Amino acid sequence: MTRASRVTPLALAAVAALVLSGCGGDDDGGLTPDLVDQRQTTTTDPDEAATEGARTRVGQWVDGRNTILASPESYRSTASIGFAEGRASSALIAEAGRLDIKGQRREGTTEIVGELQVTKMELEPKPKNGVAISPFVEMRACLDESGTSLVKESGGTVAGSKGRGPRPMKFHVSNDSYPNPDSWMVSWTQEVKGHC
């Protein structure tokens, strides 16, 4: 080998060693800690994620119901409801239909009073009579409709239509695509005994 041919392999080896020495064996690809995507290093508690998903949908149900009952003539199909399914969405459309037939709409808003409480949660429910059950969260909320009333097409308030004060409601929120956090839906609601 000539002197020139011996230098080239040595020079290449030295350059390669310098380049590779800058690349550590870290799992973060050599990024400094402040540039690492922290979502990759944190975990979410499934119960907390399910509670948050259910809480969000209950809030959307309350806000959505306020919108639907304020313009009942605009809602004819459960397909227009993106926060509820099954009995819950059918009940909202039926309630809007009853108001529309009478030429009425609701004025004012229902509010959630206090904190929503998880009363039951099953993220891996056992089949019932051989039928699979979706993961669900049941929540108790106090709804206050005292700031609402029904209004006729003519603009006058319907006598005796002032909404009730705080009352407890149960919300069954399920997720057919669990663990997808965006798939929680209010499946049914039920007024329950007790006080707020």
C-alpha angles and dihedrals in degrees: 000000000000124000093254093052092051094052095053096059091044092048092048091049091051093049091047091050091052093049094046094046088067091059111078126196091251119137091228093072094250095300118146113252093255091058097049113106101249092203087073092058101044129075128209121223106239092221092052092046092049092047091050092048092050093045090053093051093048089053090049090049091055093046092042093050089051090054095044095049092046090058105021094162089066096061120070104139136053087224088077091063115084100174102053140042140186116004093000095057093040091052091052092051091046091050091050090047092054091052093046093051090054092046092243138127133189121251123201130026140275113232134201108237117207126342127330111243126210107228098173137006131183116174093170104032119183118242115266115222089343093307120120116239122210119236110268147184122206116205135187118218134174112228122199116200096166090114093059136085138163120258127202124227087255089060099250122127117252109245114251094010099119109131123248126259124249115327131167121255131184119221121197107202117185137183118213091182100045129199088031101109093209095058100075111122134178103247100179143348131209134187109234134200119259141062136281 
